[in-house]
Amino acid sequence: MGESQEIELKGHIIDSGVMTQLFDRVMDMGGNFEILVFDIGKKKTDPSYARLRIAASSREKLLSILSELHRLGARPVEIKDVCLVPAEWDRVVPRGFYTTSNNPTQVKFDGKWLPVFPIEMDFLIVVDPVNKIARSVALGKIKKDELVVVGEQGVSVSYPERPRESSTFEFMHGTVSPERPSETLIAQIAREILDVRRKGGRIAIVGGPAIIHTGADTALAEMIRKGYIDVLFAGNALATHDIEYNLYGTSLGMDISTGKPVMGGHKHHLYAISEILRAGSIKKAVEKGVIKGGIMYECIMNNVPFVLAGSIRDDGPLPDVITDVMEAQDTMRVHIEGCSMVLMIATLLHSIAVGNCLPSNVKTVCVDINPTSLTKLMDRGTTQAIGIVSDAGTFLPLLVKQLELQCKTAKK
C-alpha cells in the first residue's frame, strides 16, 4: 500500500535548482511525488512556494527520501518541536543525533524557531532550554547532560539561493573550469575581492608550498602588504619554503630563478627551520632581521594573523606550527569568523579542512593545477566553491595585476 507525507519548500526554489534536485532524488531513490501547490514568484526577487506529497513503498524508504530532501530545505507541513536527548557522558551522545550541513539552520523549540549559530558542517546541535539558544557543537566537545537534537524533527535548513545580483559566483557557482583562467575571469574575481573590501568583509587565503615553488610568493606577499588579505591558513611547508627562499634563494633546494638544483640545496629547508628555532619564532626572526622579505615577513609587518597547522610528515617543525590538530581546528575557527571570501591556492588537504569549517554563504575560490583536487573539495561539502584549473604561478600574479588595474581605474 505504501507510505506518504506532505512537505513544503519556500524561497527561490526554482532558479537555485532545488526543485530539479528534489525531483531527481525522489526518483533516484525509488519514490514518487505529487505536486499539490506550486506558487511561482512573478519577479526575480519574489519567492516561490511548493507543497508536495512524497510517497514510497515502505516507511523506511520514505524516511530515507525525506532525510535527503531535508538537506535541500524541504520540511513537513506540520512541524513539531525538536527532540532533545541529554548526552550520557562527555563526548558520548544519543544514537540518531542530527548532524548539520554548512547551510543556515533553525530548530523549533517551545514553539519558536531558534537560529543555530555558528553553522558548520558535520556538527551536532545543542539546545540551551533556559536561555533558548541553539548551538552547533563538534562531537568531541559535547558535555554530559547537554541536550542534543536527535532526528530531523523540528529542524529547518535554508538551501543557498542564487545571488540576486550578477557576479562571478552566480554563473560559476559550484563549478570547475577545465581551462586555464583568462584575464577576464581573474578580473571578475578581483572585482569580488574589491567589493568585499568596500563592504568591510574579511578575506582569508589558504596556501600551499606550490605558491613558493612556482614563484607566486612575490604576488601573495604584495597582496598581504597592500591589505587584501586578513588571515593566512597554511601548513609547515609554505612557511618553511617561503623562509628558505628568502634566506637562500631556493625552494626544496631548487634555484627559483633558474629552476635548477643547487649544490647542497636539499638541506636548505632544514637550515631555514633551524634559524627560526634559534630566533624563537617567525616574529622574532623578523624583529632580529633574520627574515627580510616574503609572505611570512609581510604577515608579521602588517599584523596579518596566520595559522600554521602541522601534519605527521612535517620537518622541524617551525616553532609557530600548531602540532595538535584539534587546537589547530579551534584556532582556524576563531579567524574564519567574519570572513566573507576565501581563496584556496594549491593545497588540497588544507582547502578541504578550511572548507569544512565555512558556512555556505562564504564566497570560495579554489585554484589548483589538478582538476580532481577541485572536485574533491566540492564532493566533501564545499559546494559553494568555484574551481579554477591553474597553477599558482599563473593565477596569483594575474590577480595582483587585475587588482592594481581596477584600483587605478576606480581612482580616475
VENQUI-V861104 format. One record per residue. N is the residue number from 1. RES is the residue in one small letter. SS is DSSP state (A for helix, B for strand, O for the rest). PSI is psi in whole degrees, 0 to 359 (NA if undefined). OMEGA is omega in whole degrees, -180 to 180 (* if undefined). Layout:
n=N res=RES ss=SS psi=PSI omega=OMEGA
n=N res=RES ss=SS psi=PSI omega=OMEGA
This chain:
n=1 res=m ss=O psi=322 omega=175
n=2 res=g ss=O psi=172 omega=-178
n=3 res=e ss=B psi=153 omega=178
n=4 res=s ss=B psi=160 omega=177
n=5 res=q ss=B psi=145 omega=178
n=6 res=e ss=B psi=140 omega=177
n=7 res=i ss=B psi=165 omega=177
n=8 res=e ss=B psi=154 omega=175
n=9 res=l ss=B psi=143 omega=179
n=10 res=k ss=B psi=153 omega=176
n=11 res=g ss=B psi=205 omega=-180
n=12 res=h ss=O psi=70 omega=-170
n=13 res=i ss=O psi=351 omega=-180
n=14 res=i ss=O psi=302 omega=-176
n=15 res=d ss=O psi=344 omega=175
n=16 res=s ss=O psi=351 omega=179
n=17 res=g ss=O psi=8 omega=-176
n=18 res=v ss=A psi=317 omega=-177
n=19 res=m ss=A psi=318 omega=179
n=20 res=t ss=A psi=316 omega=178
n=21 res=q ss=A psi=321 omega=180
n=22 res=l ss=A psi=311 omega=180
n=23 res=f ss=A psi=315 omega=-178
n=24 res=d ss=A psi=315 omega=-176
n=25 res=r ss=A psi=320 omega=178
n=26 res=v ss=A psi=313 omega=-178
n=27 res=m ss=A psi=319 omega=180
n=28 res=d ss=A psi=330 omega=-178
n=29 res=m ss=O psi=10 omega=174
n=30 res=g ss=O psi=20 omega=179
n=31 res=g ss=O psi=182 omega=177
n=32 res=n ss=B psi=158 omega=177
n=33 res=f ss=B psi=152 omega=175
n=34 res=e ss=B psi=124 omega=179
n=35 res=i ss=B psi=117 omega=-178
n=36 res=l ss=B psi=317 omega=179
n=37 res=v ss=B psi=136 omega=176
n=38 res=f ss=B psi=95 omega=178
n=39 res=d ss=B psi=113 omega=-176
n=40 res=i ss=O psi=132 omega=177
n=41 res=g ss=O psi=138 omega=-175
n=42 res=k ss=O psi=337 omega=179
n=43 res=k ss=O psi=168 omega=-177
n=44 res=k ss=O psi=325 omega=-177
n=45 res=t ss=O psi=353 omega=-178
n=46 res=d ss=O psi=135 omega=176
n=47 res=p ss=O psi=163 omega=176
n=48 res=s ss=B psi=166 omega=180
n=49 res=y ss=B psi=137 omega=178
n=50 res=a ss=B psi=138 omega=172
n=51 res=r ss=B psi=129 omega=-176
n=52 res=l ss=B psi=155 omega=170
n=53 res=r ss=B psi=121 omega=180
n=54 res=i ss=B psi=131 omega=-178
n=55 res=a ss=B psi=149 omega=178
n=56 res=a ss=B psi=167 omega=-175
n=57 res=s ss=O psi=341 omega=-179
n=58 res=s ss=O psi=161 omega=178
n=59 res=r ss=A psi=319 omega=-179
n=60 res=e ss=A psi=316 omega=180
n=61 res=k ss=A psi=321 omega=179
n=62 res=l ss=A psi=315 omega=180
n=63 res=l ss=A psi=324 omega=178
n=64 res=s ss=A psi=318 omega=179
n=65 res=i ss=A psi=314 omega=-180
n=66 res=l ss=A psi=326 omega=178
n=67 res=s ss=A psi=320 omega=177
n=68 res=e ss=A psi=318 omega=-178
n=69 res=l ss=A psi=331 omega=178
n=70 res=h ss=A psi=321 omega=-179
n=71 res=r ss=O psi=341 omega=178
n=72 res=l ss=O psi=1 omega=179
n=73 res=g ss=O psi=1 omega=177
n=74 res=a ss=O psi=145 omega=178
n=75 res=r ss=B psi=156 omega=-180
n=76 res=p ss=B psi=152 omega=179
n=77 res=v ss=O psi=319 omega=176
n=78 res=e ss=O psi=119 omega=-174
n=79 res=i ss=O psi=126 omega=177
n=80 res=k ss=O psi=168 omega=175
n=81 res=d ss=O psi=157 omega=179
n=82 res=v ss=O psi=154 omega=174
n=83 res=c ss=B psi=122 omega=-177
n=84 res=l ss=B psi=130 omega=179
n=85 res=v ss=B psi=131 omega=-179
n=86 res=p ss=B psi=144 omega=175
n=87 res=a ss=O psi=137 omega=-176
n=88 res=e ss=O psi=319 omega=180
n=89 res=w ss=B psi=175 omega=171
n=90 res=d ss=O psi=128 omega=177
n=91 res=r ss=O psi=8 omega=175
n=92 res=v ss=B psi=113 omega=-170
n=93 res=v ss=O psi=161 omega=180
n=94 res=p ss=O psi=145 omega=178
n=95 res=r ss=O psi=148 omega=179
n=96 res=g ss=O psi=14 omega=-179
n=97 res=f ss=B psi=151 omega=180
n=98 res=y ss=O psi=140 omega=175
n=99 res=t ss=O psi=139 omega=-174
n=100 res=t ss=O psi=158 omega=163
n=101 res=s ss=O psi=189 omega=177
n=102 res=n ss=O psi=14 omega=179
n=103 res=n ss=O psi=152 omega=179
n=104 res=p ss=O psi=134 omega=-173
n=105 res=t ss=B psi=145 omega=175
n=106 res=q ss=B psi=155 omega=174
n=107 res=v ss=B psi=145 omega=179
n=108 res=k ss=B psi=118 omega=-179
n=109 res=f ss=B psi=129 omega=-180
n=110 res=d ss=O psi=37 omega=177
n=111 res=g ss=O psi=0 omega=-179
n=112 res=k ss=B psi=150 omega=179
n=113 res=w ss=B psi=127 omega=179
n=114 res=l ss=B psi=127 omega=176
n=115 res=p ss=B psi=141 omega=178
n=116 res=v ss=B psi=123 omega=-176
n=117 res=f ss=O psi=141 omega=-10
n=118 res=p ss=O psi=163 omega=-180
n=119 res=i ss=O psi=133 omega=179
n=120 res=e ss=O psi=143 omega=-176
n=121 res=m ss=O psi=150 omega=175
n=122 res=d ss=O psi=30 omega=174
n=123 res=f ss=O psi=168 omega=172
n=124 res=l ss=B psi=166 omega=177
n=125 res=i ss=B psi=128 omega=178
n=126 res=v ss=B psi=133 omega=-180
n=127 res=v ss=B psi=130 omega=174
n=128 res=d ss=B psi=104 omega=-174
n=129 res=p ss=O psi=336 omega=-179
n=130 res=v ss=O psi=309 omega=-178
n=131 res=n ss=O psi=356 omega=-180
n=132 res=k ss=O psi=57 omega=179
n=133 res=i ss=B psi=138 omega=176
n=134 res=a ss=B psi=126 omega=-178
n=135 res=r ss=B psi=148 omega=169
n=136 res=s ss=B psi=132 omega=-173
n=137 res=v ss=B psi=137 omega=177
n=138 res=a ss=O psi=147 omega=-179
n=139 res=l ss=A psi=317 omega=-177
n=140 res=g ss=A psi=355 omega=-179
n=141 res=k ss=A psi=6 omega=178
n=142 res=i ss=O psi=136 omega=180
n=143 res=k ss=O psi=153 omega=179
n=144 res=k ss=O psi=137 omega=176
n=145 res=d ss=O psi=357 omega=173
n=146 res=e ss=O psi=143 omega=-176
n=147 res=l ss=B psi=112 omega=-175
n=148 res=v ss=B psi=136 omega=177
n=149 res=v ss=B psi=128 omega=179
n=150 res=v ss=B psi=131 omega=-179
n=151 res=g ss=O psi=181 omega=-176
n=152 res=e ss=O psi=357 omega=179
n=153 res=q ss=O psi=129 omega=177
n=154 res=g ss=O psi=10 omega=178
n=155 res=v ss=B psi=132 omega=180
n=156 res=s ss=B psi=132 omega=180
n=157 res=v ss=B psi=136 omega=177
n=158 res=s ss=O psi=110 omega=-180
n=159 res=y ss=O psi=141 omega=-177
n=160 res=p ss=O psi=135 omega=177
n=161 res=e ss=O psi=155 omega=173
n=162 res=r ss=O psi=136 omega=-178
n=163 res=p ss=O psi=141 omega=179
n=164 res=r ss=O psi=334 omega=-178
n=165 res=e ss=O psi=159 omega=178
n=166 res=s ss=O psi=130 omega=179
n=167 res=s ss=O psi=167 omega=176
n=168 res=t ss=A psi=323 omega=-176
n=169 res=f ss=A psi=350 omega=176
n=170 res=e ss=A psi=311 omega=-174
n=171 res=f ss=A psi=350 omega=178
n=172 res=m ss=O psi=12 omega=-177
n=173 res=h ss=O psi=122 omega=175
n=174 res=g ss=O psi=32 omega=-178
n=175 res=t ss=O psi=164 omega=175
n=176 res=v ss=B psi=122 omega=177
n=177 res=s ss=B psi=124 omega=-177
n=178 res=p ss=O psi=356 omega=-176
n=179 res=e ss=O psi=162 omega=174
n=180 res=r ss=O psi=143 omega=-174
n=181 res=p ss=O psi=136 omega=176
n=182 res=s ss=O psi=164 omega=178
n=183 res=e ss=A psi=334 omega=179
n=184 res=t ss=A psi=313 omega=-180
n=185 res=l ss=A psi=316 omega=-180
n=186 res=i ss=A psi=326 omega=176
n=187 res=a ss=A psi=323 omega=179
n=188 res=q ss=A psi=321 omega=177
n=189 res=i ss=A psi=321 omega=176
n=190 res=a ss=A psi=320 omega=178
n=191 res=r ss=A psi=320 omega=178
n=192 res=e ss=A psi=318 omega=179
n=193 res=i ss=A psi=313 omega=-179
n=194 res=l ss=A psi=325 omega=178
n=195 res=d ss=A psi=318 omega=177
n=196 res=v ss=A psi=318 omega=-180
n=197 res=r ss=A psi=318 omega=-179
n=198 res=r ss=A psi=327 omega=-178
n=199 res=k ss=O psi=2 omega=178
n=200 res=g ss=O psi=15 omega=179
n=201 res=g ss=O psi=162 omega=179
n=202 res=r ss=B psi=147 omega=-179
n=203 res=i ss=B psi=129 omega=178
n=204 res=a ss=B psi=153 omega=172
n=205 res=i ss=B psi=137 omega=175
n=206 res=v ss=B psi=115 omega=-171
n=207 res=g ss=B psi=145 omega=175
n=208 res=g ss=O psi=168 omega=-177
n=209 res=p ss=O psi=343 omega=177
n=210 res=a ss=A psi=337 omega=176
n=211 res=i ss=A psi=321 omega=178
n=212 res=i ss=A psi=313 omega=-176
n=213 res=h ss=A psi=326 omega=-177
n=214 res=t ss=O psi=2 omega=178
n=215 res=g ss=O psi=16 omega=-179
n=216 res=a ss=O psi=2 omega=-178
n=217 res=d ss=A psi=325 omega=-180
n=218 res=t ss=A psi=319 omega=180
n=219 res=a ss=A psi=316 omega=180
n=220 res=l ss=A psi=319 omega=178
n=221 res=a ss=A psi=322 omega=179
n=222 res=e ss=A psi=320 omega=178
n=223 res=m ss=A psi=320 omega=178
n=224 res=i ss=A psi=316 omega=-178
n=225 res=r ss=A psi=326 omega=-177
n=226 res=k ss=O psi=7 omega=171
n=227 res=g ss=O psi=19 omega=179
n=228 res=y ss=O psi=343 omega=-176
n=229 res=i ss=O psi=133 omega=-178
n=230 res=d ss=O psi=339 omega=178
n=231 res=v ss=B psi=145 omega=179
n=232 res=l ss=B psi=128 omega=173
n=233 res=f ss=B psi=129 omega=-179
n=234 res=a ss=B psi=188 omega=176
n=235 res=g ss=B psi=188 omega=178
n=236 res=n ss=A psi=325 omega=-171
n=237 res=a ss=A psi=312 omega=-178
n=238 res=l ss=A psi=312 omega=-179
n=239 res=a ss=A psi=318 omega=-179
n=240 res=t ss=A psi=312 omega=-176
n=241 res=h ss=A psi=332 omega=173
n=242 res=d ss=A psi=315 omega=180
n=243 res=i ss=A psi=320 omega=177
n=244 res=e ss=A psi=313 omega=-178
n=245 res=y ss=A psi=318 omega=-177
n=246 res=n ss=A psi=342 omega=176
n=247 res=l ss=A psi=322 omega=-170
n=248 res=y ss=A psi=355 omega=179
n=249 res=g ss=O psi=12 omega=-179
n=250 res=t ss=B psi=163 omega=171
n=251 res=s ss=B psi=119 omega=-171
n=252 res=l ss=O psi=33 omega=177
n=253 res=g ss=O psi=1 omega=179
n=254 res=m ss=B psi=136 omega=174
n=255 res=d ss=B psi=114 omega=-176
n=256 res=i ss=O psi=325 omega=-176
n=257 res=s ss=O psi=332 omega=-177
n=258 res=t ss=O psi=340 omega=-177
n=259 res=g ss=O psi=15 omega=-178
n=260 res=k ss=B psi=148 omega=178
n=261 res=p ss=B psi=147 omega=180
n=262 res=v ss=O psi=139 omega=179
n=263 res=m ss=O psi=123 omega=-179
n=264 res=g ss=O psi=6 omega=-176
n=265 res=g ss=A psi=339 omega=-180
n=266 res=h ss=A psi=343 omega=180
n=267 res=k ss=A psi=353 omega=-172
n=268 res=h ss=A psi=321 omega=-179
n=269 res=h ss=A psi=327 omega=177
n=270 res=l ss=A psi=322 omega=175
n=271 res=y ss=A psi=319 omega=-179
n=272 res=a ss=A psi=314 omega=178
n=273 res=i ss=A psi=318 omega=-179
n=274 res=s ss=A psi=320 omega=-180
n=275 res=e ss=A psi=323 omega=179
n=276 res=i ss=A psi=322 omega=176
n=277 res=l ss=A psi=321 omega=179
n=278 res=r ss=A psi=320 omega=180
n=279 res=a ss=A psi=330 omega=179
n=280 res=g ss=O psi=331 omega=178
n=281 res=s ss=O psi=169 omega=178
n=282 res=i ss=A psi=318 omega=-180
n=283 res=k ss=A psi=316 omega=180
n=284 res=k ss=A psi=328 omega=178
n=285 res=a ss=A psi=324 omega=176
n=286 res=v ss=A psi=315 omega=-179
n=287 res=e ss=A psi=328 omega=180
n=288 res=k ss=O psi=358 omega=179
n=289 res=g ss=O psi=10 omega=177
n=290 res=v ss=O psi=314 omega=177
n=291 res=i ss=O psi=128 omega=-175
n=292 res=k ss=O psi=6 omega=180
n=293 res=g ss=O psi=173 omega=176
n=294 res=g ss=O psi=182 omega=-176
n=295 res=i ss=A psi=309 omega=-177
n=296 res=m ss=A psi=324 omega=176
n=297 res=y ss=A psi=313 omega=-179
n=298 res=e ss=A psi=325 omega=176
n=299 res=c ss=A psi=314 omega=-180
n=300 res=i ss=A psi=314 omega=-175
n=301 res=m ss=A psi=335 omega=-177
n=302 res=n ss=O psi=16 omega=177
n=303 res=n ss=O psi=38 omega=176
n=304 res=v ss=O psi=116 omega=-179
n=305 res=p ss=B psi=152 omega=176
n=306 res=f ss=B psi=149 omega=176
n=307 res=v ss=B psi=113 omega=178
n=308 res=l ss=B psi=109 omega=-178
n=309 res=a ss=B psi=129 omega=-176
n=310 res=g ss=O psi=166 omega=175
n=311 res=s ss=O psi=170 omega=-173
n=312 res=i ss=O psi=342 omega=-176
n=313 res=r ss=O psi=7 omega=-174
n=314 res=d ss=O psi=140 omega=167
n=315 res=d ss=O psi=143 omega=178
n=316 res=g ss=O psi=269 omega=-13
n=317 res=p ss=O psi=184 omega=173
n=318 res=l ss=O psi=149 omega=-177
n=319 res=p ss=O psi=340 omega=-179
n=320 res=d ss=O psi=351 omega=-177
n=321 res=v ss=O psi=133 omega=177
n=322 res=i ss=B psi=109 omega=-174
n=323 res=t ss=O psi=343 omega=174
n=324 res=d ss=O psi=111 omega=-172
n=325 res=v ss=A psi=327 omega=179
n=326 res=m ss=A psi=322 omega=175
n=327 res=e ss=A psi=321 omega=178
n=328 res=a ss=A psi=318 omega=176
n=329 res=q ss=A psi=309 omega=-178
n=330 res=d ss=A psi=322 omega=180
n=331 res=t ss=A psi=320 omega=176
n=332 res=m ss=A psi=317 omega=-178
n=333 res=r ss=A psi=325 omega=178
n=334 res=v ss=A psi=318 omega=-176
n=335 res=h ss=A psi=340 omega=177
n=336 res=i ss=A psi=328 omega=-178
n=337 res=e ss=O psi=127 omega=179
n=338 res=g ss=O psi=356 omega=178
n=339 res=c ss=B psi=133 omega=178
n=340 res=s ss=B psi=343 omega=-177
n=341 res=m ss=B psi=143 omega=178
n=342 res=v ss=B psi=130 omega=174
n=343 res=l ss=B psi=125 omega=180
n=344 res=m ss=B psi=116 omega=-171
n=345 res=i ss=B psi=109 omega=168
n=346 res=a ss=O psi=47 omega=175
n=347 res=t ss=O psi=100 omega=-174
n=348 res=l ss=A psi=306 omega=-173
n=349 res=l ss=A psi=317 omega=179
n=350 res=h ss=A psi=326 omega=178
n=351 res=s ss=A psi=316 omega=178
n=352 res=i ss=A psi=318 omega=-179
n=353 res=a ss=A psi=312 omega=179
n=354 res=v ss=A psi=319 omega=179
n=355 res=g ss=A psi=323 omega=-180
n=356 res=n ss=O psi=342 omega=180
n=357 res=c ss=O psi=354 omega=-173
n=358 res=l ss=O psi=138 omega=167
n=359 res=p ss=O psi=157 omega=-175
n=360 res=s ss=O psi=349 omega=-179
n=361 res=n ss=O psi=3 omega=178
n=362 res=v ss=O psi=123 omega=179
n=363 res=k ss=B psi=127 omega=-172
n=364 res=t ss=B psi=127 omega=177
n=365 res=v ss=B psi=125 omega=179
n=366 res=c ss=B psi=124 omega=-178
n=367 res=v ss=B psi=125 omega=178
n=368 res=d ss=B psi=147 omega=180
n=369 res=i ss=O psi=340 omega=-179
n=370 res=n ss=O psi=114 omega=-179
n=371 res=p ss=A psi=331 omega=180
n=372 res=t ss=A psi=324 omega=179
n=373 res=s ss=A psi=319 omega=-179
n=374 res=l ss=A psi=319 omega=179
n=375 res=t ss=A psi=320 omega=180
n=376 res=k ss=A psi=320 omega=179
n=377 res=l ss=A psi=314 omega=-178
n=378 res=m ss=A psi=322 omega=179
n=379 res=d ss=A psi=334 omega=-179
n=380 res=r ss=O psi=16 omega=169
n=381 res=g ss=O psi=345 omega=-179
n=382 res=t ss=O psi=66 omega=-173
n=383 res=t ss=O psi=347 omega=180
n=384 res=q ss=O psi=352 omega=-174
n=385 res=a ss=B psi=148 omega=166
n=386 res=i ss=B psi=138 omega=-176
n=387 res=g ss=B psi=137 omega=179
n=388 res=i ss=B psi=123 omega=-180
n=389 res=v ss=B psi=107 omega=-180
n=390 res=s ss=O psi=159 omega=170
n=391 res=d ss=O psi=159 omega=-177
n=392 res=a ss=A psi=325 omega=-178
n=393 res=g ss=A psi=338 omega=176
n=394 res=t ss=A psi=314 omega=-171
n=395 res=f ss=A psi=306 omega=-172
n=396 res=l ss=A psi=314 omega=178
n=397 res=p ss=A psi=322 omega=178
n=398 res=l ss=A psi=324 omega=178
n=399 res=l ss=A psi=315 omega=178
n=400 res=v ss=A psi=319 omega=179
n=401 res=k ss=A psi=315 omega=-179
n=402 res=q ss=A psi=323 omega=178
n=403 res=l ss=A psi=317 omega=180
n=404 res=e ss=A psi=318 omega=-180
n=405 res=l ss=A psi=316 omega=-177
n=406 res=q ss=A psi=328 omega=176
n=407 res=c ss=A psi=318 omega=179
n=408 res=k ss=A psi=319 omega=-180
n=409 res=t ss=A psi=320 omega=-179
n=410 res=a ss=A psi=331 omega=-178
n=411 res=k ss=A psi=341 omega=-177
n=412 res=k ss=O psi=NA omega=*
